[in-house]
Amino acid sequence: MGGLRAKKVTDRTRERIIDATLAVVVGALTLGVAAADPDTTALDVVLLAVACAALARYRTAPRAVLAVATAAGTAHVLHAHPGPLAALPVLGAVHTAARAGHRGLAAGAGAVFLAGCVATGPGTHAVLERTALLTGWFLCAVVTGLADRNWQAYLRQTEQRALEAERTREEAALRRAGEERLRIARELHDSLTHSISIVKLQAGVAVHLARKRGDEVPAPLLAIQEASGEAMRELRATLEVLRTDEPSGTPALLVERARAAGLAAALTVTGRERPLRAPVDRAAYRIVQEALTNAARHAGPAQVSVHLAYHDDRLTVRVEDDGLADPDRPPVPGTGLTGMRERVMALGGTLEAAPRPGGGFRVHAELPLGGAEAGAPDDRDPAPAEVPR
């Protein structure tokens, strides 16, 4: 977001420098020619300077520039009877006005200036030649301005079509990714779920028969029963993630669920809470979900605080616990932390996930709320939510 704003400021500064350079170049040409004429007065210099200086604002106020340049240029022609080069400021104003779409005003301003040229010496052959020459120049200025306007419109349409094609490709890719997730979910359900269910069922039957006969249940059999049950639960969670990529609640609901499960968790929200873009909302949900899951699994009997801070340009997500994490023994990033980091980086944000100096663990994420200029948002879910770090 900040990078995009800085780029816009730089572009505006560059445009102003270019516009000022144009006014200086035209002024140097016209004033240089006028200075070589001994009949040039201070009034002529002022009129030319005003006409040339107005060109520096042609991007923001083309009609005002056209009016000022035409009035000053025509007054100069009527007062000093200069050569054709004195028409440069008015030509530039006519071209930029036609480029901005004001072709009628541009043609009218050109006609006013030409009328002033004719009025300086009507009936003379030299004046007629000069007026015919300037007429051709003004027609070229109007035509090139309109051609430039049409070219810019064509470029904008081409860019829009390219953006639309890119958006369509992204939507098609997301749709194919969703279809692939569903296919994988069906394959896992049809193959692994059946096999693990059989293992769990057989282990359960063996344990039941052993207890019914009064025999001691072998430890490996109990381990098989427990492992198969855990595998079924993990597989169901994986299938649920594959079948849907949308969060099924809010961070507040996640904190409520964590408290209901016995985790001492509290939620704090600061700033103006408001709806977020889907990728940002999903990322915040997954970060809180992953952090609470890790705290429940690794922090031990700890206090967990979840803090959401809404700023003008970003959302801050911070989850801290005072559990068993030791700064001297940082955890090896697993699938959960890696997926969390990929999700934040895809949005152009930053993530810090590490033990706190005084013990415990902290997850701190900064998620930009603007468009994805700094980084393209990724609507995919990079990793399953509930995995150990």
MIBA-288885 format. One record per residue (C-alpha): x, y, z; residue number from 1. Coordinates in nm, 2 decimals. Example, Ala and Ser with C-alpha at 12.3 -4.5 7.8 and 13.67 -1.06 7.14 Angstrom:
2
<doba c1="1.23" c2="-0.45" c3="0.78" resi="1"/>
<doba c1="1.37" c2="-0.11" c3="0.71" resi="2"/>
// end
This chain:
389
<doba c1="0.00" c2="0.00" c3="0.00" resi="1"/>
<doba c1="0.28" c2="0.25" c3="0.10" resi="2"/>
<doba c1="0.48" c2="0.14" c3="-0.21" resi="3"/>
<doba c1="0.19" c2="0.21" c3="-0.44" resi="4"/>
<doba c1="0.13" c2="0.55" c3="-0.28" resi="5"/>
<doba c1="0.50" c2="0.64" c3="-0.32" resi="6"/>
<doba c1="0.49" c2="0.53" c3="-0.68" resi="7"/>
<doba c1="0.20" c2="0.76" c3="-0.75" resi="8"/>
<doba c1="0.37" c2="1.05" c3="-0.59" resi="9"/>
<doba c1="0.68" c2="0.98" c3="-0.80" resi="10"/>
<doba c1="0.48" c2="0.96" c3="-1.12" resi="11"/>
<doba c1="0.31" c2="1.30" c3="-1.04" resi="12"/>
<doba c1="0.64" c2="1.46" c3="-0.97" resi="13"/>
<doba c1="0.78" c2="1.33" c3="-1.30" resi="14"/>
<doba c1="0.48" c2="1.46" c3="-1.49" resi="15"/>
<doba c1="0.51" c2="1.80" c3="-1.33" resi="16"/>
<doba c1="0.88" c2="1.82" c3="-1.43" resi="17"/>
<doba c1="0.80" c2="1.72" c3="-1.79" resi="18"/>
<doba c1="0.52" c2="1.98" c3="-1.81" resi="19"/>
<doba c1="0.75" c2="2.25" c3="-1.67" resi="20"/>
<doba c1="1.02" c2="2.15" c3="-1.91" resi="21"/>
<doba c1="0.78" c2="2.19" c3="-2.20" resi="22"/>
<doba c1="0.68" c2="2.54" c3="-2.09" resi="23"/>
<doba c1="1.05" c2="2.63" c3="-2.05" resi="24"/>
<doba c1="1.14" c2="2.50" c3="-2.40" resi="25"/>
<doba c1="0.85" c2="2.68" c3="-2.58" resi="26"/>
<doba c1="0.92" c2="2.99" c3="-2.38" resi="27"/>
<doba c1="1.29" c2="2.99" c3="-2.47" resi="28"/>
<doba c1="1.21" c2="2.95" c3="-2.84" resi="29"/>
<doba c1="0.94" c2="3.22" c3="-2.86" resi="30"/>
<doba c1="1.11" c2="3.47" c3="-2.62" resi="31"/>
<doba c1="1.45" c2="3.42" c3="-2.80" resi="32"/>
<doba c1="1.29" c2="3.51" c3="-3.13" resi="33"/>
<doba c1="1.11" c2="3.80" c3="-2.98" resi="34"/>
<doba c1="1.43" c2="3.93" c3="-2.81" resi="35"/>
<doba c1="1.60" c2="3.94" c3="-3.15" resi="36"/>
<doba c1="1.33" c2="4.18" c3="-3.28" resi="37"/>
<doba c1="1.41" c2="4.54" c3="-3.18" resi="38"/>
<doba c1="1.05" c2="4.63" c3="-3.18" resi="39"/>
<doba c1="0.96" c2="4.39" c3="-2.90" resi="40"/>
<doba c1="0.84" c2="4.57" c3="-2.59" resi="41"/>
<doba c1="0.81" c2="4.47" c3="-2.22" resi="42"/>
<doba c1="0.44" c2="4.41" c3="-2.28" resi="43"/>
<doba c1="0.52" c2="4.16" c3="-2.56" resi="44"/>
<doba c1="0.76" c2="3.97" c3="-2.33" resi="45"/>
<doba c1="0.50" c2="3.95" c3="-2.05" resi="46"/>
<doba c1="0.23" c2="3.83" c3="-2.29" resi="47"/>
<doba c1="0.46" c2="3.56" c3="-2.43" resi="48"/>
<doba c1="0.57" c2="3.46" c3="-2.09" resi="49"/>
<doba c1="0.21" c2="3.42" c3="-1.97" resi="50"/>
<doba c1="0.12" c2="3.21" c3="-2.28" resi="51"/>
<doba c1="0.42" c2="2.98" c3="-2.23" resi="52"/>
<doba c1="0.39" c2="2.95" c3="-1.85" resi="53"/>
<doba c1="0.02" c2="2.84" c3="-1.89" resi="54"/>
<doba c1="0.14" c2="2.53" c3="-2.07" resi="55"/>
<doba c1="0.28" c2="2.39" c3="-1.75" resi="56"/>
<doba c1="-0.07" c2="2.31" c3="-1.63" resi="57"/>
<doba c1="-0.21" c2="2.15" c3="-1.95" resi="58"/>
<doba c1="-0.27" c2="1.81" c3="-1.78" resi="59"/>
<doba c1="-0.49" c2="1.94" c3="-1.50" resi="60"/>
<doba c1="-0.67" c2="2.23" c3="-1.66" resi="61"/>
<doba c1="-0.65" c2="2.21" c3="-2.05" resi="62"/>
<doba c1="-0.95" c2="2.45" c3="-2.10" resi="63"/>
<doba c1="-0.80" c2="2.72" c3="-1.87" resi="64"/>
<doba c1="-0.46" c2="2.68" c3="-2.04" resi="65"/>
<doba c1="-0.63" c2="2.71" c3="-2.38" resi="66"/>
<doba c1="-0.81" c2="3.03" c3="-2.28" resi="67"/>
<doba c1="-0.50" c2="3.19" c3="-2.12" resi="68"/>
<doba c1="-0.26" c2="3.10" c3="-2.41" resi="69"/>
<doba c1="-0.51" c2="3.21" c3="-2.68" resi="70"/>
<doba c1="-0.58" c2="3.54" c3="-2.51" resi="71"/>
<doba c1="-0.22" c2="3.62" c3="-2.44" resi="72"/>
<doba c1="-0.10" c2="3.50" c3="-2.78" resi="73"/>
<doba c1="-0.37" c2="3.69" c3="-2.97" resi="74"/>
<doba c1="-0.30" c2="4.01" c3="-2.77" resi="75"/>
<doba c1="0.07" c2="3.97" c3="-2.86" resi="76"/>
<doba c1="0.00" c2="3.92" c3="-3.23" resi="77"/>
<doba c1="-0.22" c2="4.23" c3="-3.24" resi="78"/>
<doba c1="0.03" c2="4.44" c3="-3.05" resi="79"/>
<doba c1="0.36" c2="4.33" c3="-3.21" resi="80"/>
<doba c1="0.28" c2="4.17" c3="-3.55" resi="81"/>
<doba c1="0.54" c2="3.88" c3="-3.48" resi="82"/>
<doba c1="0.64" c2="3.59" c3="-3.70" resi="83"/>
<doba c1="0.48" c2="3.25" c3="-3.72" resi="84"/>
<doba c1="0.69" c2="3.11" c3="-3.43" resi="85"/>
<doba c1="0.49" c2="3.32" c3="-3.18" resi="86"/>
<doba c1="0.20" c2="3.08" c3="-3.24" resi="87"/>
<doba c1="0.38" c2="2.80" c3="-3.06" resi="88"/>
<doba c1="0.22" c2="2.85" c3="-2.72" resi="89"/>
<doba c1="-0.13" c2="2.86" c3="-2.87" resi="90"/>
<doba c1="-0.05" c2="2.56" c3="-3.09" resi="91"/>
<doba c1="0.05" c2="2.36" c3="-2.79" resi="92"/>
<doba c1="-0.27" c2="2.46" c3="-2.60" resi="93"/>
<doba c1="-0.49" c2="2.37" c3="-2.90" resi="94"/>
<doba c1="-0.32" c2="2.03" c3="-2.93" resi="95"/>
<doba c1="-0.36" c2="1.95" c3="-2.56" resi="96"/>
<doba c1="-0.72" c2="2.07" c3="-2.55" resi="97"/>
<doba c1="-0.81" c2="1.85" c3="-2.85" resi="98"/>
<doba c1="-0.62" c2="1.56" c3="-2.68" resi="99"/>
<doba c1="-0.84" c2="1.61" c3="-2.37" resi="100"/>
<doba c1="-1.15" c2="1.59" c3="-2.59" resi="101"/>
<doba c1="-1.23" c2="1.96" c3="-2.62" resi="102"/>
<doba c1="-1.20" c2="1.97" c3="-3.00" resi="103"/>
<doba c1="-1.47" c2="2.24" c3="-3.04" resi="104"/>
<doba c1="-1.30" c2="2.47" c3="-2.80" resi="105"/>
<doba c1="-0.96" c2="2.39" c3="-2.96" resi="106"/>
<doba c1="-1.09" c2="2.48" c3="-3.31" resi="107"/>
<doba c1="-1.25" c2="2.79" c3="-3.18" resi="108"/>
<doba c1="-0.93" c2="2.91" c3="-3.01" resi="109"/>
<doba c1="-0.74" c2="2.85" c3="-3.33" resi="110"/>
<doba c1="-0.99" c2="3.05" c3="-3.52" resi="111"/>
<doba c1="-0.96" c2="3.34" c3="-3.28" resi="112"/>
<doba c1="-0.59" c2="3.34" c3="-3.30" resi="113"/>
<doba c1="-0.60" c2="3.33" c3="-3.68" resi="114"/>
<doba c1="-0.84" c2="3.61" c3="-3.69" resi="115"/>
<doba c1="-0.60" c2="3.81" c3="-3.49" resi="116"/>
<doba c1="-0.32" c2="3.73" c3="-3.74" resi="117"/>
<doba c1="-0.54" c2="3.85" c3="-4.03" resi="118"/>
<doba c1="-0.63" c2="4.17" c3="-3.84" resi="119"/>
<doba c1="-0.27" c2="4.27" c3="-3.82" resi="120"/>
<doba c1="-0.25" c2="4.35" c3="-4.19" resi="121"/>
<doba c1="-0.55" c2="4.25" c3="-4.40" resi="122"/>
<doba c1="-0.51" c2="4.23" c3="-4.77" resi="123"/>
<doba c1="-0.14" c2="4.19" c3="-4.78" resi="124"/>
<doba c1="0.01" c2="3.89" c3="-4.95" resi="125"/>
<doba c1="0.26" c2="3.82" c3="-4.67" resi="126"/>
<doba c1="-0.02" c2="3.82" c3="-4.41" resi="127"/>
<doba c1="-0.23" c2="3.58" c3="-4.62" resi="128"/>
<doba c1="0.06" c2="3.34" c3="-4.66" resi="129"/>
<doba c1="0.14" c2="3.35" c3="-4.29" resi="130"/>
<doba c1="-0.23" c2="3.29" c3="-4.21" resi="131"/>
<doba c1="-0.25" c2="3.00" c3="-4.45" resi="132"/>
<doba c1="0.06" c2="2.85" c3="-4.29" resi="133"/>
<doba c1="-0.07" c2="2.89" c3="-3.94" resi="134"/>
<doba c1="-0.41" c2="2.74" c3="-4.04" resi="135"/>
<doba c1="-0.23" c2="2.43" c3="-4.15" resi="136"/>
<doba c1="-0.04" c2="2.42" c3="-3.83" resi="137"/>
<doba c1="-0.36" c2="2.45" c3="-3.62" resi="138"/>
<doba c1="-0.54" c2="2.19" c3="-3.82" resi="139"/>
<doba c1="-0.24" c2="1.95" c3="-3.76" resi="140"/>
<doba c1="-0.25" c2="2.04" c3="-3.38" resi="141"/>
<doba c1="-0.62" c2="1.95" c3="-3.36" resi="142"/>
<doba c1="-0.59" c2="1.63" c3="-3.57" resi="143"/>
<doba c1="-0.28" c2="1.51" c3="-3.38" resi="144"/>
<doba c1="-0.45" c2="1.59" c3="-3.05" resi="145"/>
<doba c1="-0.76" c2="1.38" c3="-3.15" resi="146"/>
<doba c1="-0.53" c2="1.10" c3="-3.28" resi="147"/>
<doba c1="-0.34" c2="1.10" c3="-2.95" resi="148"/>
<doba c1="-0.67" c2="1.08" c3="-2.76" resi="149"/>
<doba c1="-0.79" c2="0.79" c3="-2.96" resi="150"/>
<doba c1="-0.45" c2="0.61" c3="-2.92" resi="151"/>
<doba c1="-0.47" c2="0.66" c3="-2.54" resi="152"/>
<doba c1="-0.82" c2="0.52" c3="-2.54" resi="153"/>
<doba c1="-0.71" c2="0.22" c3="-2.74" resi="154"/>
<doba c1="-0.42" c2="0.16" c3="-2.50" resi="155"/>
<doba c1="-0.66" c2="0.18" c3="-2.20" resi="156"/>
<doba c1="-0.90" c2="-0.07" c3="-2.36" resi="157"/>
<doba c1="-0.62" c2="-0.30" c3="-2.44" resi="158"/>
<doba c1="-0.50" c2="-0.29" c3="-2.08" resi="159"/>
<doba c1="-0.85" c2="-0.35" c3="-1.96" resi="160"/>
<doba c1="-0.89" c2="-0.65" c3="-2.18" resi="161"/>
<doba c1="-0.56" c2="-0.78" c3="-2.06" resi="162"/>
<doba c1="-0.67" c2="-0.74" c3="-1.70" resi="163"/>
<doba c1="-1.00" c2="-0.90" c3="-1.77" resi="164"/>
<doba c1="-0.82" c2="-1.20" c3="-1.94" resi="165"/>
<doba c1="-0.59" c2="-1.23" c3="-1.64" resi="166"/>
<doba c1="-0.88" c2="-1.23" c3="-1.40" resi="167"/>
<doba c1="-1.06" c2="-1.49" c3="-1.61" resi="168"/>
<doba c1="-0.75" c2="-1.71" c3="-1.60" resi="169"/>
<doba c1="-0.72" c2="-1.67" c3="-1.23" resi="170"/>
<doba c1="-1.08" c2="-1.77" c3="-1.18" resi="171"/>
<doba c1="-1.04" c2="-2.07" c3="-1.41" resi="172"/>
<doba c1="-0.73" c2="-2.17" c3="-1.22" resi="173"/>
<doba c1="-0.91" c2="-2.14" c3="-0.88" resi="174"/>
<doba c1="-1.20" c2="-2.34" c3="-1.02" resi="175"/>
<doba c1="-0.97" c2="-2.62" c3="-1.15" resi="176"/>
<doba c1="-0.79" c2="-2.61" c3="-0.81" resi="177"/>
<doba c1="-1.12" c2="-2.66" c3="-0.63" resi="178"/>
<doba c1="-1.22" c2="-2.94" c3="-0.86" resi="179"/>
<doba c1="-0.88" c2="-3.11" c3="-0.80" resi="180"/>
<doba c1="-0.93" c2="-3.07" c3="-0.42" resi="181"/>
<doba c1="-1.27" c2="-3.24" c3="-0.44" resi="182"/>
<doba c1="-1.12" c2="-3.52" c3="-0.66" resi="183"/>
<doba c1="-0.84" c2="-3.58" c3="-0.40" resi="184"/>
<doba c1="-1.09" c2="-3.58" c3="-0.12" resi="185"/>
<doba c1="-1.30" c2="-3.84" c3="-0.30" resi="186"/>
<doba c1="-1.00" c2="-4.06" c3="-0.36" resi="187"/>
<doba c1="-0.88" c2="-4.03" c3="0.00" resi="188"/>
<doba c1="-1.23" c2="-4.11" c3="0.13" resi="189"/>
<doba c1="-1.28" c2="-4.41" c3="-0.10" resi="190"/>
<doba c1="-0.94" c2="-4.56" c3="-0.03" resi="191"/>
<doba c1="-0.78" c2="-4.46" c3="0.30" resi="192"/>
<doba c1="-1.10" c2="-4.41" c3="0.50" resi="193"/>
<doba c1="-1.22" c2="-4.76" c3="0.42" resi="194"/>
<doba c1="-0.88" c2="-4.93" c3="0.50" resi="195"/>
<doba c1="-0.83" c2="-4.74" c3="0.83" resi="196"/>
<doba c1="-1.19" c2="-4.81" c3="0.93" resi="197"/>
<doba c1="-1.13" c2="-5.18" c3="0.88" resi="198"/>
<doba c1="-0.81" c2="-5.16" c3="1.09" resi="199"/>
<doba c1="-0.98" c2="-4.97" c3="1.37" resi="200"/>
<doba c1="-1.28" c2="-5.21" c3="1.36" resi="201"/>
<doba c1="-1.06" c2="-5.52" c3="1.38" resi="202"/>
<doba c1="-0.85" c2="-5.38" c3="1.66" resi="203"/>
<doba c1="-1.16" c2="-5.29" c3="1.85" resi="204"/>
<doba c1="-1.30" c2="-5.63" c3="1.81" resi="205"/>
<doba c1="-0.98" c2="-5.79" c3="1.92" resi="206"/>
<doba c1="-0.96" c2="-5.57" c3="2.23" resi="207"/>
<doba c1="-1.32" c2="-5.65" c3="2.32" resi="208"/>
<doba c1="-1.27" c2="-6.03" c3="2.28" resi="209"/>
<doba c1="-0.96" c2="-6.02" c3="2.49" resi="210"/>
<doba c1="-1.13" c2="-5.83" c3="2.77" resi="211"/>
<doba c1="-1.44" c2="-6.06" c3="2.74" resi="212"/>
<doba c1="-1.22" c2="-6.36" c3="2.80" resi="213"/>
<doba c1="-1.04" c2="-6.19" c3="3.09" resi="214"/>
<doba c1="-0.71" c2="-6.18" c3="2.91" resi="215"/>
<doba c1="-0.47" c2="-5.90" c3="2.93" resi="216"/>
<doba c1="-0.49" c2="-5.68" c3="2.62" resi="217"/>
<doba c1="-0.15" c2="-5.65" c3="2.45" resi="218"/>
<doba c1="0.00" c2="-5.31" c3="2.45" resi="219"/>
<doba c1="0.06" c2="-5.32" c3="2.07" resi="220"/>
<doba c1="-0.31" c2="-5.39" c3="2.01" resi="221"/>
<doba c1="-0.41" c2="-5.09" c3="2.22" resi="222"/>
<doba c1="-0.16" c2="-4.88" c3="2.03" resi="223"/>
<doba c1="-0.31" c2="-4.99" c3="1.70" resi="224"/>
<doba c1="-0.66" c2="-4.91" c3="1.82" resi="225"/>
<doba c1="-0.56" c2="-4.56" c3="1.94" resi="226"/>
<doba c1="-0.34" c2="-4.48" c3="1.63" resi="227"/>
<doba c1="-0.62" c2="-4.59" c3="1.40" resi="228"/>
<doba c1="-0.87" c2="-4.37" c3="1.58" resi="229"/>
<doba c1="-0.64" c2="-4.08" c3="1.57" resi="230"/>
<doba c1="-0.57" c2="-4.14" c3="1.20" resi="231"/>
<doba c1="-0.94" c2="-4.14" c3="1.13" resi="232"/>
<doba c1="-0.99" c2="-3.80" c3="1.30" resi="233"/>
<doba c1="-0.69" c2="-3.65" c3="1.12" resi="234"/>
<doba c1="-0.82" c2="-3.78" c3="0.79" resi="235"/>
<doba c1="-1.16" c2="-3.64" c3="0.85" resi="236"/>
<doba c1="-1.01" c2="-3.30" c3="0.93" resi="237"/>
<doba c1="-0.80" c2="-3.32" c3="0.61" resi="238"/>
<doba c1="-1.10" c2="-3.41" c3="0.40" resi="239"/>
<doba c1="-1.29" c2="-3.12" c3="0.55" resi="240"/>
<doba c1="-1.01" c2="-2.88" c3="0.45" resi="241"/>
<doba c1="-1.00" c2="-3.02" c3="0.10" resi="242"/>
<doba c1="-1.37" c2="-3.00" c3="0.05" resi="243"/>
<doba c1="-1.39" c2="-2.63" c3="0.15" resi="244"/>
<doba c1="-1.15" c2="-2.34" c3="0.16" resi="245"/>
<doba c1="-1.38" c2="-2.09" c3="0.33" resi="246"/>
<doba c1="-1.36" c2="-2.02" c3="0.70" resi="247"/>
<doba c1="-1.66" c2="-2.15" c3="0.90" resi="248"/>
<doba c1="-1.67" c2="-1.87" c3="1.15" resi="249"/>
<doba c1="-1.49" c2="-1.57" c3="1.29" resi="250"/>
<doba c1="-1.18" c2="-1.52" c3="1.52" resi="251"/>
<doba c1="-1.42" c2="-1.45" c3="1.80" resi="252"/>
<doba c1="-1.59" c2="-1.79" c3="1.75" resi="253"/>
<doba c1="-1.25" c2="-1.96" c3="1.74" resi="254"/>
<doba c1="-1.16" c2="-1.81" c3="2.08" resi="255"/>
<doba c1="-1.50" c2="-1.93" c3="2.22" resi="256"/>
<doba c1="-1.43" c2="-2.28" c3="2.09" resi="257"/>
<doba c1="-1.09" c2="-2.27" c3="2.24" resi="258"/>
<doba c1="-1.23" c2="-2.17" c3="2.58" resi="259"/>
<doba c1="-1.49" c2="-2.44" c3="2.56" resi="260"/>
<doba c1="-1.21" c2="-2.69" c3="2.50" resi="261"/>
<doba c1="-1.03" c2="-2.58" c3="2.82" resi="262"/>
<doba c1="-0.78" c2="-2.33" c3="2.68" resi="263"/>
<doba c1="-0.76" c2="-2.00" c3="2.87" resi="264"/>
<doba c1="-0.80" c2="-1.76" c3="2.57" resi="265"/>
<doba c1="-0.91" c2="-1.40" c3="2.55" resi="266"/>
<doba c1="-0.99" c2="-1.18" c3="2.25" resi="267"/>
<doba c1="-0.92" c2="-0.80" c3="2.22" resi="268"/>
<doba c1="-1.03" c2="-0.59" c3="1.92" resi="269"/>
<doba c1="-0.91" c2="-0.23" c3="1.87" resi="270"/>
<doba c1="-0.98" c2="0.01" c3="1.60" resi="271"/>
<doba c1="-1.29" c2="0.04" c3="1.38" resi="272"/>
<doba c1="-1.40" c2="-0.31" c3="1.31" resi="273"/>
<doba c1="-1.53" c2="-0.35" c3="0.95" resi="274"/>
<doba c1="-1.58" c2="-0.61" c3="0.68" resi="275"/>
<doba c1="-1.26" c2="-0.71" c3="0.50" resi="276"/>
<doba c1="-1.17" c2="-0.84" c3="0.16" resi="277"/>
<doba c1="-1.22" c2="-1.21" c3="0.14" resi="278"/>
<doba c1="-0.84" c2="-1.30" c3="0.12" resi="279"/>
<doba c1="-0.75" c2="-1.08" c3="0.42" resi="280"/>
<doba c1="-1.05" c2="-1.21" c3="0.62" resi="281"/>
<doba c1="-0.96" c2="-1.57" c3="0.54" resi="282"/>
<doba c1="-0.59" c2="-1.52" c3="0.63" resi="283"/>
<doba c1="-0.68" c2="-1.36" c3="0.96" resi="284"/>
<doba c1="-0.91" c2="-1.65" c3="1.05" resi="285"/>
<doba c1="-0.65" c2="-1.91" c3="0.95" resi="286"/>
<doba c1="-0.37" c2="-1.74" c3="1.15" resi="287"/>
<doba c1="-0.58" c2="-1.72" c3="1.46" resi="288"/>
<doba c1="-0.70" c2="-2.08" c3="1.41" resi="289"/>
<doba c1="-0.34" c2="-2.21" c3="1.36" resi="290"/>
<doba c1="-0.20" c2="-2.02" c3="1.65" resi="291"/>
<doba c1="-0.47" c2="-2.14" c3="1.89" resi="292"/>
<doba c1="-0.43" c2="-2.50" c3="1.77" resi="293"/>
<doba c1="-0.05" c2="-2.48" c3="1.83" resi="294"/>
<doba c1="-0.11" c2="-2.32" c3="2.17" resi="295"/>
<doba c1="-0.35" c2="-2.60" c3="2.27" resi="296"/>
<doba c1="-0.10" c2="-2.87" c3="2.16" resi="297"/>
<doba c1="0.23" c2="-2.72" c3="2.27" resi="298"/>
<doba c1="0.19" c2="-2.44" c3="2.52" resi="299"/>
<doba c1="0.06" c2="-2.65" c3="2.81" resi="300"/>
<doba c1="-0.15" c2="-2.48" c3="3.08" resi="301"/>
<doba c1="-0.11" c2="-2.13" c3="2.94" resi="302"/>
<doba c1="-0.29" c2="-1.80" c3="2.91" resi="303"/>
<doba c1="-0.35" c2="-1.71" c3="2.54" resi="304"/>
<doba c1="-0.43" c2="-1.36" c3="2.42" resi="305"/>
<doba c1="-0.57" c2="-1.28" c3="2.07" resi="306"/>
<doba c1="-0.55" c2="-0.92" c3="1.96" resi="307"/>
<doba c1="-0.70" c2="-0.78" c3="1.64" resi="308"/>
<doba c1="-0.61" c2="-0.42" c3="1.56" resi="309"/>
<doba c1="-0.79" c2="-0.25" c3="1.27" resi="310"/>
<doba c1="-0.58" c2="0.03" c3="1.11" resi="311"/>
<doba c1="-0.66" c2="0.25" c3="0.81" resi="312"/>
<doba c1="-0.43" c2="0.05" c3="0.58" resi="313"/>
<doba c1="-0.37" c2="-0.28" c3="0.76" resi="314"/>
<doba c1="-0.49" c2="-0.54" c3="1.00" resi="315"/>
<doba c1="-0.27" c2="-0.65" c3="1.28" resi="316"/>
<doba c1="-0.32" c2="-1.01" c3="1.42" resi="317"/>
<doba c1="-0.12" c2="-1.10" c3="1.73" resi="318"/>
<doba c1="-0.16" c2="-1.42" c3="1.93" resi="319"/>
<doba c1="0.06" c2="-1.47" c3="2.24" resi="320"/>
<doba c1="0.08" c2="-1.73" c3="2.51" resi="321"/>
<doba c1="0.29" c2="-1.77" c3="2.82" resi="322"/>
<doba c1="0.34" c2="-2.14" c3="2.77" resi="323"/>
<doba c1="0.64" c2="-2.37" c3="2.75" resi="324"/>
<doba c1="0.82" c2="-2.23" c3="2.44" resi="325"/>
<doba c1="1.18" c2="-2.14" c3="2.51" resi="326"/>
<doba c1="1.37" c2="-1.87" c3="2.32" resi="327"/>
<doba c1="1.69" c2="-2.08" c3="2.34" resi="328"/>
<doba c1="1.51" c2="-2.37" c3="2.16" resi="329"/>
<doba c1="1.31" c2="-2.22" c3="1.88" resi="330"/>
<doba c1="1.08" c2="-2.47" c3="1.71" resi="331"/>
<doba c1="1.15" c2="-2.60" c3="1.36" resi="332"/>
<doba c1="0.88" c2="-2.45" c3="1.13" resi="333"/>
<doba c1="0.64" c2="-2.72" c3="1.02" resi="334"/>
<doba c1="0.36" c2="-2.73" c3="0.77" resi="335"/>
<doba c1="0.14" c2="-2.50" c3="0.98" resi="336"/>
<doba c1="0.38" c2="-2.21" c3="1.03" resi="337"/>
<doba c1="0.51" c2="-2.24" c3="0.67" resi="338"/>
<doba c1="0.16" c2="-2.23" c3="0.53" resi="339"/>
<doba c1="0.08" c2="-1.93" c3="0.76" resi="340"/>
<doba c1="0.39" c2="-1.75" c3="0.63" resi="341"/>
<doba c1="0.30" c2="-1.82" c3="0.27" resi="342"/>
<doba c1="-0.05" c2="-1.69" c3="0.32" resi="343"/>
<doba c1="0.07" c2="-1.36" c3="0.47" resi="344"/>
<doba c1="0.34" c2="-1.31" c3="0.21" resi="345"/>
<doba c1="0.09" c2="-1.37" c3="-0.07" resi="346"/>
<doba c1="-0.10" c2="-1.07" c3="0.06" resi="347"/>
<doba c1="0.21" c2="-0.86" c3="0.08" resi="348"/>
<doba c1="0.22" c2="-0.86" c3="0.46" resi="349"/>
<doba c1="0.47" c2="-0.96" c3="0.72" resi="350"/>
<doba c1="0.47" c2="-1.24" c3="0.98" resi="351"/>
<doba c1="0.68" c2="-1.30" c3="1.30" resi="352"/>
<doba c1="0.63" c2="-1.64" c3="1.47" resi="353"/>
<doba c1="0.88" c2="-1.72" c3="1.74" resi="354"/>
<doba c1="0.92" c2="-1.77" c3="2.12" resi="355"/>
<doba c1="0.89" c2="-1.46" c3="2.34" resi="356"/>
<doba c1="1.20" c2="-1.34" c3="2.53" resi="357"/>
<doba c1="1.02" c2="-1.41" c3="2.86" resi="358"/>
<doba c1="0.89" c2="-1.75" c3="2.76" resi="359"/>
<doba c1="0.58" c2="-1.85" c3="2.56" resi="360"/>
<doba c1="0.51" c2="-1.80" c3="2.19" resi="361"/>
<doba c1="0.41" c2="-1.51" c3="1.98" resi="362"/>
<doba c1="0.25" c2="-1.49" c3="1.63" resi="363"/>
<doba c1="0.24" c2="-1.14" c3="1.49" resi="364"/>
<doba c1="0.11" c2="-1.07" c3="1.14" resi="365"/>
<doba c1="0.06" c2="-0.74" c3="0.95" resi="366"/>
<doba c1="-0.20" c2="-0.78" c3="0.67" resi="367"/>
<doba c1="-0.25" c2="-0.49" c3="0.42" resi="368"/>
<doba c1="-0.61" c2="-0.39" c3="0.37" resi="369"/>
<doba c1="-0.57" c2="-0.23" c3="0.02" resi="370"/>
<doba c1="-0.56" c2="-0.39" c3="-0.31" resi="371"/>
<doba c1="-0.29" c2="-0.65" c3="-0.39" resi="372"/>
<doba c1="-0.05" c2="-0.39" c3="-0.55" resi="373"/>
<doba c1="0.23" c2="-0.48" c3="-0.32" resi="374"/>
<doba c1="0.16" c2="-0.85" c3="-0.37" resi="375"/>
<doba c1="-0.11" c2="-1.04" c3="-0.55" resi="376"/>
<doba c1="-0.37" c2="-1.19" c3="-0.32" resi="377"/>
<doba c1="-0.39" c2="-1.56" c3="-0.33" resi="378"/>
<doba c1="-0.74" c2="-1.71" c3="-0.28" resi="379"/>
<doba c1="-0.60" c2="-2.05" c3="-0.22" resi="380"/>
<doba c1="-0.55" c2="-2.21" c3="0.11" resi="381"/>
<doba c1="-0.18" c2="-2.29" c3="0.11" resi="382"/>
<doba c1="-0.19" c2="-2.54" c3="0.39" resi="383"/>
<doba c1="-0.44" c2="-2.73" c3="0.62" resi="384"/>
<doba c1="-0.53" c2="-2.52" c3="0.92" resi="385"/>
<doba c1="-0.49" c2="-2.77" c3="1.20" resi="386"/>
<doba c1="-0.14" c2="-2.91" c3="1.18" resi="387"/>
<doba c1="0.14" c2="-2.90" c3="1.44" resi="388"/>
<doba c1="0.41" c2="-2.64" c3="1.40" resi="389"/>
// end
